[in-house]
Amino acid sequence: MKLALAQYPVSEPSDWLQAATQIEQWTADAAAQGAELLVFPEYAAMSLAAVFDDATRNDLIAQVDALQTLRDDYLALHLRLARQLGVHIVAGSFPWRLSDDVVVNRAWFCTPHGVDFQDKQIMTRFERESWNIDAATTPLKVFRTPLGMVAINICYDVEFPLLARAQCETGAELIVAPSCTDTLAGYYRVRVGCQARALENQCYVAQSPLVGNAPWSAAIDVNTGRAGVFGPPDRGFPDSGVIVEGRLDQPAWIYADVDLAAVMKVRNEGQVFNHRHWADQGDTALPAVEVVSLLP
């Protein structure tokens, strides 16, 4: 399949139409290049908070509350684009309110054949201590699609090996990692996590970061990173494990052609068998994973 990973820029739209037009243009551009799976970053939806007044922009909690008025339009837009363009889209994650007391960080997976979501499992300090974003109330998932078995680890989640391991034991061949980091150290933590997960599980892992500055925002004021696709440094993959990566902080689509058949080949014929030898570490309990079908 052809992957498109967004180094997506934060923006300051004046209204919903301007924000939607930017998403539509980016999606159309990637589809025109033949991309089949498009990945937008963690918290890319937070640019929508620019449409509200200054008091709302400057209040982390008020932003989340106000964004709920746009969430149905946001989801509907990505669903329409997926169906219209015949592509699979991991939408930029959204602080999704489940109840008066619970808000999760949700990435919708929109396809021509259906839609589901992955909620972030493990919260960063900022999400826990400053923003009151909650850990997922739903399990990890693996999505069965016409493109292959795809899983989502949102940013910090990819730094924890048991999550990806559980997804890969349930069949994941590709893990996508939408990210949002405000320091180079943060970006590299996620990147190192991506490469480690690719090594351990002998699979593809792809990162899509938010980039640029939004001084008006209390949530996404600084964003740095670059997209990358990683695999195990083993037979059939680059010696470094780096398949492609973008230029730091430059808004762009980063494309990669990936062959998921290479995952099973390296797991069966690799110089080492990291995936097969996982159990040699001893008993390790894994979290539950749900398989969601997004087949036609």
MIVO-583122 format. One record per residue (C-alpha): residue in one letter; x, y, z. Coordinates in nm, 2 decimals. Example, Ala and Ser with C-alpha at 12.3 -4.5 7.8 and 13.67 -1.06 7.14 Angstrom:
BEGIN
@aa: A, X: 1.23, Y: -0.45, Z: 0.78;
@aa: S, X: 1.37, Y: -0.11, Z: 0.71;
This chain:
BEGIN
@aa: M, X: 0.00, Y: 0.00, Z: 0.00;
@aa: K, X: 0.10, Y: 0.36, Z: -0.03;
@aa: L, X: 0.11, Y: 0.54, Z: 0.30;
@aa: A, X: 0.08, Y: 0.92, Z: 0.34;
@aa: L, X: 0.20, Y: 1.06, Z: 0.68;
@aa: A, X: 0.11, Y: 1.42, Z: 0.75;
@aa: Q, X: 0.36, Y: 1.66, Z: 0.90;
@aa: Y, X: 0.05, Y: 1.87, Z: 0.95;
@aa: P, X: 0.08, Y: 2.23, Z: 1.04;
@aa: V, X: -0.12, Y: 2.39, Z: 1.32;
@aa: S, X: -0.33, Y: 2.68, Z: 1.19;
@aa: E, X: -0.56, Y: 2.96, Z: 1.30;
@aa: P, X: -0.88, Y: 2.92, Z: 1.11;
@aa: S, X: -1.13, Y: 3.20, Z: 1.14;
@aa: D, X: -1.43, Y: 2.96, Z: 1.11;
@aa: W, X: -1.52, Y: 2.59, Z: 1.05;
@aa: L, X: -1.53, Y: 2.63, Z: 0.67;
@aa: Q, X: -1.17, Y: 2.75, Z: 0.66;
@aa: A, X: -1.06, Y: 2.46, Z: 0.88;
@aa: A, X: -1.25, Y: 2.21, Z: 0.68;
@aa: T, X: -1.12, Y: 2.34, Z: 0.35;
@aa: Q, X: -0.76, Y: 2.29, Z: 0.47;
@aa: I, X: -0.83, Y: 1.93, Z: 0.57;
@aa: E, X: -1.01, Y: 1.87, Z: 0.23;
@aa: Q, X: -0.72, Y: 2.01, Z: 0.04;
@aa: W, X: -0.46, Y: 1.80, Z: 0.22;
@aa: T, X: -0.66, Y: 1.49, Z: 0.18;
@aa: A, X: -0.72, Y: 1.55, Z: -0.19;
@aa: D, X: -0.35, Y: 1.61, Z: -0.25;
@aa: A, X: -0.25, Y: 1.28, Z: -0.09;
@aa: A, X: -0.52, Y: 1.09, Z: -0.27;
@aa: A, X: -0.40, Y: 1.24, Z: -0.60;
@aa: Q, X: -0.05, Y: 1.10, Z: -0.53;
@aa: G, X: -0.21, Y: 0.75, Z: -0.50;
@aa: A, X: -0.21, Y: 0.73, Z: -0.12;
@aa: E, X: -0.44, Y: 0.46, Z: 0.02;
@aa: L, X: -0.39, Y: 0.52, Z: 0.39;
@aa: L, X: -0.36, Y: 0.88, Z: 0.52;
@aa: V, X: -0.25, Y: 0.95, Z: 0.88;
@aa: F, X: -0.30, Y: 1.29, Z: 1.05;
@aa: P, X: -0.13, Y: 1.37, Z: 1.38;
@aa: E, X: -0.24, Y: 1.36, Z: 1.74;
@aa: Y, X: -0.44, Y: 1.67, Z: 1.84;
@aa: A, X: -0.45, Y: 1.80, Z: 1.49;
@aa: A, X: -0.81, Y: 1.88, Z: 1.57;
@aa: M, X: -0.70, Y: 2.14, Z: 1.82;
@aa: S, X: -0.65, Y: 2.40, Z: 1.55;
@aa: L, X: -1.04, Y: 2.42, Z: 1.55;
@aa: A, X: -1.02, Y: 2.60, Z: 1.89;
@aa: A, X: -0.90, Y: 2.91, Z: 1.70;
@aa: V, X: -1.26, Y: 2.98, Z: 1.59;
@aa: F, X: -1.37, Y: 3.05, Z: 1.94;
@aa: D, X: -1.32, Y: 3.38, Z: 2.15;
@aa: D, X: -0.99, Y: 3.46, Z: 2.33;
@aa: A, X: -1.12, Y: 3.35, Z: 2.67;
@aa: T, X: -1.20, Y: 3.01, Z: 2.53;
@aa: R, X: -0.87, Y: 2.98, Z: 2.34;
@aa: N, X: -0.68, Y: 3.06, Z: 2.67;
@aa: D, X: -0.86, Y: 2.81, Z: 2.88;
@aa: L, X: -0.77, Y: 2.44, Z: 2.83;
@aa: I, X: -1.10, Y: 2.31, Z: 2.98;
@aa: A, X: -1.32, Y: 2.56, Z: 2.80;
@aa: Q, X: -1.15, Y: 2.47, Z: 2.47;
@aa: V, X: -1.25, Y: 2.10, Z: 2.51;
@aa: D, X: -1.61, Y: 2.19, Z: 2.60;
@aa: A, X: -1.64, Y: 2.43, Z: 2.30;
@aa: L, X: -1.49, Y: 2.18, Z: 2.06;
@aa: Q, X: -1.77, Y: 1.93, Z: 2.13;
@aa: T, X: -2.00, Y: 2.16, Z: 1.92;
@aa: L, X: -1.78, Y: 2.08, Z: 1.61;
@aa: R, X: -1.71, Y: 1.72, Z: 1.67;
@aa: D, X: -1.99, Y: 1.57, Z: 1.46;
@aa: D, X: -1.90, Y: 1.79, Z: 1.17;
@aa: Y, X: -1.54, Y: 1.69, Z: 1.21;
@aa: L, X: -1.61, Y: 1.32, Z: 1.20;
@aa: A, X: -1.86, Y: 1.36, Z: 0.91;
@aa: L, X: -1.60, Y: 1.55, Z: 0.70;
@aa: H, X: -1.35, Y: 1.27, Z: 0.73;
@aa: L, X: -1.61, Y: 1.01, Z: 0.66;
@aa: R, X: -1.72, Y: 1.19, Z: 0.35;
@aa: L, X: -1.36, Y: 1.23, Z: 0.22;
@aa: A, X: -1.28, Y: 0.86, Z: 0.28;
@aa: R, X: -1.58, Y: 0.76, Z: 0.08;
@aa: Q, X: -1.55, Y: 1.02, Z: -0.19;
@aa: L, X: -1.18, Y: 0.96, Z: -0.25;
@aa: G, X: -1.18, Y: 0.59, Z: -0.18;
@aa: V, X: -0.91, Y: 0.62, Z: 0.09;
@aa: H, X: -0.85, Y: 0.52, Z: 0.45;
@aa: I, X: -0.80, Y: 0.81, Z: 0.69;
@aa: V, X: -0.67, Y: 0.82, Z: 1.05;
@aa: A, X: -0.82, Y: 1.16, Z: 1.14;
@aa: G, X: -0.62, Y: 1.40, Z: 1.37;
@aa: S, X: -0.71, Y: 1.30, Z: 1.72;
@aa: F, X: -0.98, Y: 1.49, Z: 1.91;
@aa: P, X: -1.05, Y: 1.54, Z: 2.28;
@aa: W, X: -1.38, Y: 1.35, Z: 2.28;
@aa: R, X: -1.61, Y: 1.40, Z: 2.57;
@aa: L, X: -1.78, Y: 1.08, Z: 2.68;
@aa: S, X: -1.96, Y: 1.22, Z: 2.99;
@aa: D, X: -1.95, Y: 1.52, Z: 3.22;
@aa: D, X: -1.65, Y: 1.37, Z: 3.39;
@aa: V, X: -1.46, Y: 1.18, Z: 3.11;
@aa: V, X: -1.28, Y: 1.31, Z: 2.81;
@aa: V, X: -1.06, Y: 1.08, Z: 2.60;
@aa: N, X: -0.81, Y: 1.14, Z: 2.32;
@aa: R, X: -0.98, Y: 0.97, Z: 2.02;
@aa: A, X: -0.85, Y: 0.90, Z: 1.68;
@aa: W, X: -1.12, Y: 0.81, Z: 1.43;
@aa: F, X: -1.03, Y: 0.56, Z: 1.16;
@aa: C, X: -1.25, Y: 0.65, Z: 0.86;
@aa: T, X: -1.27, Y: 0.42, Z: 0.56;
@aa: P, X: -1.48, Y: 0.38, Z: 0.25;
@aa: H, X: -1.65, Y: 0.08, Z: 0.42;
@aa: G, X: -1.69, Y: 0.19, Z: 0.78;
@aa: V, X: -1.56, Y: 0.38, Z: 1.08;
@aa: D, X: -1.43, Y: 0.30, Z: 1.42;
@aa: F, X: -1.18, Y: 0.46, Z: 1.67;
@aa: Q, X: -0.88, Y: 0.41, Z: 1.89;
@aa: D, X: -0.86, Y: 0.60, Z: 2.22;
@aa: K, X: -0.52, Y: 0.67, Z: 2.38;
@aa: Q, X: -0.44, Y: 0.43, Z: 2.65;
@aa: I, X: -0.18, Y: 0.61, Z: 2.86;
@aa: M, X: -0.18, Y: 0.98, Z: 2.93;
@aa: T, X: 0.12, Y: 1.21, Z: 2.95;
@aa: R, X: 0.18, Y: 1.44, Z: 3.25;
@aa: F, X: 0.03, Y: 1.73, Z: 3.06;
@aa: E, X: -0.29, Y: 1.54, Z: 2.98;
@aa: R, X: -0.32, Y: 1.41, Z: 3.34;
@aa: E, X: -0.21, Y: 1.71, Z: 3.54;
@aa: S, X: -0.31, Y: 2.01, Z: 3.33;
@aa: W, X: -0.58, Y: 1.91, Z: 3.09;
@aa: N, X: -0.79, Y: 1.64, Z: 3.26;
@aa: I, X: -0.78, Y: 1.41, Z: 2.96;
@aa: D, X: -0.86, Y: 1.05, Z: 3.06;
@aa: A, X: -0.72, Y: 0.72, Z: 2.97;
@aa: A, X: -0.92, Y: 0.50, Z: 2.74;
@aa: T, X: -1.24, Y: 0.33, Z: 2.87;
@aa: T, X: -1.23, Y: 0.10, Z: 2.56;
@aa: P, X: -0.97, Y: -0.17, Z: 2.47;
@aa: L, X: -0.69, Y: -0.16, Z: 2.23;
@aa: K, X: -0.80, Y: -0.25, Z: 1.87;
@aa: V, X: -0.67, Y: -0.40, Z: 1.55;
@aa: F, X: -0.85, Y: -0.30, Z: 1.24;
@aa: R, X: -0.91, Y: -0.56, Z: 0.96;
@aa: T, X: -0.91, Y: -0.36, Z: 0.64;
@aa: P, X: -0.87, Y: -0.44, Z: 0.27;
@aa: L, X: -0.52, Y: -0.29, Z: 0.30;
@aa: G, X: -0.41, Y: -0.52, Z: 0.59;
@aa: M, X: -0.42, Y: -0.54, Z: 0.96;
@aa: V, X: -0.37, Y: -0.19, Z: 1.10;
@aa: A, X: -0.33, Y: -0.07, Z: 1.46;
@aa: I, X: -0.31, Y: 0.27, Z: 1.62;
@aa: N, X: -0.08, Y: 0.38, Z: 1.90;
@aa: I, X: -0.14, Y: 0.74, Z: 1.98;
@aa: C, X: 0.19, Y: 0.92, Z: 2.07;
@aa: Y, X: 0.29, Y: 0.82, Z: 2.42;
@aa: D, X: 0.12, Y: 0.48, Z: 2.38;
@aa: V, X: 0.40, Y: 0.37, Z: 2.14;
@aa: E, X: 0.65, Y: 0.41, Z: 2.42;
@aa: F, X: 0.50, Y: 0.11, Z: 2.60;
@aa: P, X: 0.59, Y: -0.22, Z: 2.45;
@aa: L, X: 0.31, Y: -0.44, Z: 2.58;
@aa: L, X: 0.04, Y: -0.24, Z: 2.39;
@aa: A, X: 0.20, Y: -0.29, Z: 2.05;
@aa: R, X: 0.29, Y: -0.64, Z: 2.14;
@aa: A, X: -0.07, Y: -0.73, Z: 2.22;
@aa: Q, X: -0.19, Y: -0.57, Z: 1.89;
@aa: C, X: 0.08, Y: -0.76, Z: 1.69;
@aa: E, X: -0.01, Y: -1.09, Z: 1.85;
@aa: T, X: -0.37, Y: -1.02, Z: 1.74;
@aa: G, X: -0.25, Y: -0.97, Z: 1.38;
@aa: A, X: -0.13, Y: -0.62, Z: 1.34;
@aa: E, X: 0.12, Y: -0.58, Z: 1.05;
@aa: L, X: 0.13, Y: -0.20, Z: 1.06;
@aa: I, X: 0.11, Y: 0.03, Z: 1.36;
@aa: V, X: 0.05, Y: 0.40, Z: 1.30;
@aa: A, X: 0.16, Y: 0.65, Z: 1.57;
@aa: P, X: 0.00, Y: 1.00, Z: 1.54;
@aa: S, X: 0.21, Y: 1.23, Z: 1.76;
@aa: C, X: 0.21, Y: 1.58, Z: 1.91;
@aa: T, X: 0.53, Y: 1.68, Z: 2.09;
@aa: D, X: 0.65, Y: 2.03, Z: 2.20;
@aa: T, X: 1.02, Y: 1.95, Z: 2.24;
@aa: L, X: 1.28, Y: 1.76, Z: 2.03;
@aa: A, X: 1.33, Y: 1.53, Z: 2.33;
@aa: G, X: 0.96, Y: 1.45, Z: 2.32;
@aa: Y, X: 0.97, Y: 1.38, Z: 1.94;
@aa: Y, X: 1.27, Y: 1.15, Z: 1.98;
@aa: R, X: 1.10, Y: 0.96, Z: 2.27;
@aa: V, X: 0.81, Y: 0.88, Z: 2.03;
@aa: R, X: 1.04, Y: 0.81, Z: 1.74;
@aa: V, X: 1.26, Y: 0.57, Z: 1.95;
@aa: G, X: 0.94, Y: 0.40, Z: 2.07;
@aa: C, X: 0.84, Y: 0.36, Z: 1.70;
@aa: Q, X: 1.17, Y: 0.20, Z: 1.61;
@aa: A, X: 1.17, Y: -0.02, Z: 1.92;
@aa: R, X: 0.82, Y: -0.15, Z: 1.85;
@aa: A, X: 0.92, Y: -0.22, Z: 1.48;
@aa: L, X: 1.22, Y: -0.42, Z: 1.60;
@aa: E, X: 1.04, Y: -0.62, Z: 1.87;
@aa: N, X: 0.75, Y: -0.71, Z: 1.66;
@aa: Q, X: 0.91, Y: -0.72, Z: 1.32;
@aa: C, X: 0.65, Y: -0.50, Z: 1.17;
@aa: Y, X: 0.61, Y: -0.15, Z: 1.02;
@aa: V, X: 0.55, Y: 0.15, Z: 1.25;
@aa: A, X: 0.47, Y: 0.49, Z: 1.10;
@aa: Q, X: 0.48, Y: 0.83, Z: 1.28;
@aa: S, X: 0.28, Y: 1.14, Z: 1.19;
@aa: P, X: 0.36, Y: 1.46, Z: 1.39;
@aa: L, X: 0.19, Y: 1.79, Z: 1.44;
@aa: V, X: 0.43, Y: 2.08, Z: 1.34;
@aa: G, X: 0.44, Y: 2.46, Z: 1.38;
@aa: N, X: 0.36, Y: 2.72, Z: 1.65;
@aa: A, X: 0.02, Y: 2.85, Z: 1.76;
@aa: P, X: 0.09, Y: 3.12, Z: 2.02;
@aa: W, X: -0.29, Y: 3.18, Z: 2.05;
@aa: S, X: -0.34, Y: 2.82, Z: 2.18;
@aa: A, X: -0.31, Y: 2.70, Z: 2.54;
@aa: A, X: -0.28, Y: 2.34, Z: 2.42;
@aa: I, X: -0.07, Y: 2.33, Z: 2.10;
@aa: D, X: 0.14, Y: 2.64, Z: 2.12;
@aa: V, X: 0.47, Y: 2.46, Z: 2.02;
@aa: N, X: 0.49, Y: 2.15, Z: 1.80;
@aa: T, X: 0.80, Y: 1.98, Z: 1.66;
@aa: G, X: 0.88, Y: 1.66, Z: 1.48;
@aa: R, X: 0.91, Y: 1.48, Z: 1.15;
@aa: A, X: 0.72, Y: 1.19, Z: 1.00;
@aa: G, X: 0.89, Y: 0.85, Z: 0.95;
@aa: V, X: 0.82, Y: 0.49, Z: 0.85;
@aa: F, X: 1.03, Y: 0.23, Z: 1.03;
@aa: G, X: 1.08, Y: -0.14, Z: 1.01;
@aa: P, X: 1.30, Y: -0.40, Z: 1.17;
@aa: P, X: 1.67, Y: -0.37, Z: 1.07;
@aa: D, X: 1.67, Y: -0.71, Z: 0.91;
@aa: R, X: 1.64, Y: -0.90, Z: 0.58;
@aa: G, X: 1.42, Y: -0.71, Z: 0.33;
@aa: F, X: 1.44, Y: -0.38, Z: 0.53;
@aa: P, X: 1.70, Y: -0.10, Z: 0.54;
@aa: D, X: 2.00, Y: -0.17, Z: 0.77;
@aa: S, X: 1.90, Y: 0.13, Z: 0.98;
@aa: G, X: 1.53, Y: 0.03, Z: 1.00;
@aa: V, X: 1.45, Y: 0.38, Z: 0.86;
@aa: I, X: 1.24, Y: 0.34, Z: 0.55;
@aa: V, X: 1.16, Y: 0.71, Z: 0.50;
@aa: E, X: 1.16, Y: 1.03, Z: 0.71;
@aa: G, X: 1.07, Y: 1.39, Z: 0.65;
@aa: R, X: 1.24, Y: 1.72, Z: 0.71;
@aa: L, X: 1.21, Y: 1.85, Z: 1.07;
@aa: D, X: 0.91, Y: 2.08, Z: 1.12;
@aa: Q, X: 0.84, Y: 2.13, Z: 0.75;
@aa: P, X: 0.46, Y: 2.09, Z: 0.66;
@aa: A, X: 0.44, Y: 1.82, Z: 0.40;
@aa: W, X: 0.30, Y: 1.47, Z: 0.32;
@aa: I, X: 0.57, Y: 1.20, Z: 0.36;
@aa: Y, X: 0.50, Y: 0.90, Z: 0.14;
@aa: A, X: 0.61, Y: 0.54, Z: 0.16;
@aa: D, X: 0.53, Y: 0.23, Z: -0.03;
@aa: V, X: 0.50, Y: -0.06, Z: 0.21;
@aa: D, X: 0.46, Y: -0.43, Z: 0.14;
@aa: L, X: 0.29, Y: -0.60, Z: 0.43;
@aa: A, X: 0.40, Y: -0.94, Z: 0.30;
@aa: A, X: 0.75, Y: -0.84, Z: 0.40;
@aa: V, X: 0.63, Y: -0.86, Z: 0.77;
@aa: M, X: 0.55, Y: -1.23, Z: 0.75;
@aa: K, X: 0.87, Y: -1.29, Z: 0.54;
@aa: V, X: 1.10, Y: -1.13, Z: 0.80;
@aa: R, X: 0.92, Y: -1.30, Z: 1.08;
@aa: N, X: 0.98, Y: -1.64, Z: 0.91;
@aa: E, X: 1.32, Y: -1.58, Z: 0.74;
@aa: G, X: 1.49, Y: -1.30, Z: 0.93;
@aa: Q, X: 1.84, Y: -1.31, Z: 1.07;
@aa: V, X: 1.68, Y: -1.30, Z: 1.41;
@aa: F, X: 1.33, Y: -1.39, Z: 1.53;
@aa: N, X: 1.24, Y: -1.11, Z: 1.77;
@aa: H, X: 0.87, Y: -1.16, Z: 1.72;
@aa: R, X: 0.88, Y: -1.54, Z: 1.77;
@aa: H, X: 1.12, Y: -1.52, Z: 2.06;
@aa: W, X: 0.91, Y: -1.27, Z: 2.27;
@aa: A, X: 0.80, Y: -1.55, Z: 2.50;
@aa: D, X: 1.16, Y: -1.63, Z: 2.59;
@aa: Q, X: 1.15, Y: -1.33, Z: 2.83;
@aa: G, X: 0.92, Y: -1.52, Z: 3.06;
@aa: D, X: 0.55, Y: -1.49, Z: 3.13;
@aa: T, X: 0.43, Y: -1.14, Z: 3.03;
@aa: A, X: 0.06, Y: -1.06, Z: 3.06;
@aa: L, X: -0.07, Y: -0.86, Z: 2.76;
@aa: P, X: -0.38, Y: -0.63, Z: 2.75;
@aa: A, X: -0.69, Y: -0.74, Z: 2.57;
@aa: V, X: -0.73, Y: -0.64, Z: 2.21;
@aa: E, X: -1.05, Y: -0.62, Z: 2.00;
@aa: V, X: -1.05, Y: -0.70, Z: 1.63;
@aa: V, X: -1.27, Y: -0.45, Z: 1.44;
@aa: S, X: -1.37, Y: -0.54, Z: 1.08;
@aa: L, X: -1.37, Y: -0.24, Z: 0.83;
@aa: L, X: -1.40, Y: -0.47, Z: 0.53;
@aa: P, X: -1.66, Y: -0.41, Z: 0.26;
